[in-house]
Structures are given as C-alpha cells and as structure tokens.
Amino acid sequence: MAQQMLTSLALIHLKFMPIDRFGWNKKSLIGLFWHQGLGLLSFILDIAVIYILIRIFHVHYPIAVTIGFIVATFANYLATRATIYSNTQRPHKTAVTYFFIVATVAMFVTVGGTVFLHEVVGVPVYVARVAIGIFFGLTGYLVDCLFVFKLR
C-alpha cells in the first residue's frame, strides 16, 4: 500500500513538476500542494526539534524555537529546490541567498510572534508556534515562486 502510494506520488511529480511558470494553471496548483506538503513535513521537523530541545535538553523556548526553525528551514530549502523549483531562473547561489534572507526575516517574526503569543496572550508555546507556522505556510509559496526562485 505504501509503495503504491509512493509510486503514485512519483508519477504525479514527473508529470507536473517542476513548475515552469507561476500563475493560475494546473502545475502551479499542484506546486502549491507539494509546497504545503513539504512545508508540513518541515514543520513537523521544526516542532520535533523544539520538543526535544525543551523537554530533553531543557533549552529555553525562544532558543529552541530559533534552532527548530533553522533546522526545518534548511531541510525545506533542500526539498523544495530539488522538486518544485528545479526549473528556477535563478542560479543556486542566488536562490539560496534570497531564500535565507527571507528566512532570516521569517525567523525573527516567528520567534517574536511565538514569544508574544506565549508571554503576552498566554497561548501555550506549541499552539503559538503552530499559529505562526500557518501564516508562513500560506504566504511562503507566493514568496518562493515570485521572489526566491523567480519562476517565469
């Protein structure tokens, strides 16, 4: 069952990826779903790193959120560059530079937003991180397509 599902995903990837052009078309819609799927996997990695750092290593949560974000963002870049954006107009060196500039801004908003929601509003750390993650999950695809990887 799992192998059949992986085979189906591989066939979808071969037929519809990488995205050649951003817009209102089938490839962009499938790219959006792939982007969200890879983002979800990266986000799970992010939460796992935060959990391990807080629960096992007793790291203060803003530092744990920062480290989790960095680990997950690097994994996400590698996965999206290899799949969705392999037809980018930008050379790898330029794309990775732009990606990490955007990611640095996102990291400050993520950590600051998580701390604000936890300290000021009283939301649990993981719920705060999920709320911030949803925001970036929805906006990240547009930023990647239009700015970071600059699709035609």
C-alpha positions in Angstrom: 0.0 0.0 0.0 2.7 2.5 1.0 4.8 1.6 -2.0 1.9 2.1 -4.3 1.2 5.5 -2.8 4.9 6.5 -3.2 4.8 5.3 -6.9 1.7 7.4 -7.5 3.3 10.5 -5.9 6.4 9.9 -8.0 4.3 9.8 -11.2 2.5 13.0 -10.2 5.9 14.6 -9.6 7.2 13.5 -13.0 4.1 14.7 -14.8 3.6 18.1 -13.1 6.9 19.1 -11.6 9.0 21.1 -11.6 6.9 24.2 -12.1 7.9 26.1 -15.2 5.7 29.2 -14.7 3.8 30.6 -11.8 0.1 31.5 -12.5 -3.4 30.2 -12.5 -2.6 26.9 -14.0 -2.6 23.2 -13.1 1.2 23.0 -12.4 1.0 25.9 -10.0 -1.9 24.4 -8.2 -0.1 21.1 -7.8 3.0 23.0 -6.9 1.1 24.7 -4.1 0.0 21.3 -2.7 3.6 20.0 -3.0 4.9 23.2 -1.3 2.3 22.8 1.5 3.2 19.1 1.9 6.9 19.7 2.1 6.2 22.6 4.4 4.2 20.4 6.7 7.0 17.8 6.8 9.4 20.6 7.6 7.1 22.0 10.2 6.8 18.6 11.9 10.6 18.5 12.0 10.6 22.0 13.5 8.1 21.0 16.2 10.1 17.8 16.9 13.3 19.8 17.4 11.6 22.3 19.6 10.1 19.5 21.7 13.3 17.6 22.1 15.3 20.8 23.0 12.7 21.9 25.6 11.8 18.5 27.1 15.1 16.6 27.0 17.8 19.3 26.9 15.8 22.0 28.9 16.7 24.7 26.4 14.7 28.0 26.9 11.9 28.1 24.4 12.9 31.1 22.3 16.3 29.4 21.6 14.5 26.1 20.9 12.1 27.8 18.5 15.1 29.5 16.7 17.0 26.3 16.4 13.9 24.3 15.3 13.2 27.0 12.7 16.7 27.0 11.3 16.9 23.1 11.0 13.4 22.9 9.4 14.1 25.8 7.0 17.3 24.3 5.7 15.6 20.9 5.2 12.7 22.7 3.4 15.0 24.6 1.1 16.8 21.4 0.0 13.5 19.6 -0.6 11.7 22.4 -2.5 14.8 23.2 -4.6 15.1 19.6 -5.6 11.5 19.1 -6.5 9.2 22.1 -7.1 11.7 24.7 -8.1 14.3 22.8 -10.1 13.4 24.9 -13.2 14.1 28.2 -11.4 15.5 31.1 -13.4 17.9 31.9 -10.5 21.3 30.2 -10.1 21.5 28.1 -6.9 23.9 30.5 -5.2 21.5 33.5 -5.8 18.4 31.5 -4.9 19.9 30.2 -1.6 21.0 33.7 -0.7 17.5 35.1 -1.3 15.9 32.2 0.5 17.9 32.7 3.6 17.4 36.5 3.6 13.6 35.8 3.5 14.1 33.0 6.1 16.0 35.3 8.4 13.2 37.9 8.4 10.7 35.0 8.9 12.8 33.7 11.8 12.6 37.0 13.7 8.8 37.2 13.1 8.4 33.5 14.0 10.4 33.7 17.3 9.0 37.2 18.1 5.4 36.1 17.3 5.8 32.9 19.3 7.2 34.8 22.3 4.5 37.5 22.1 1.6 34.9 21.8 3.1 32.9 24.7 4.1 35.7 27.1 1.5 38.4 26.4 -1.5 36.5 25.2 -0.9 33.4 27.3 -1.1 30.8 24.5 0.9 27.6 25.0 4.3 27.6 23.2 3.3 24.8 20.7 0.0 26.4 19.9 1.7 29.8 19.3 4.3 28.2 17.1 1.5 26.4 15.1 -0.4 29.7 14.6 2.7 31.5 13.3 3.5 28.4 11.1 0.1 28.5 9.4 0.7 32.2 8.5 4.1 31.4 6.9 2.8 28.2 5.3 0.2 30.2 3.4 2.4 33.0 2.3 5.6 31.0 1.7 4.5 29.6 -1.6 3.9 33.0 -3.2 7.2 34.4 -1.8 9.1 31.4 -3.1 7.5 31.5 -6.6 7.7 35.2 -7.2 10.8 36.2 -5.3 13.2 33.5 -4.2 13.2 31.1 -7.2 11.7 33.6 -9.7 9.6 31.4 -11.9 8.9 32.7 -15.4 
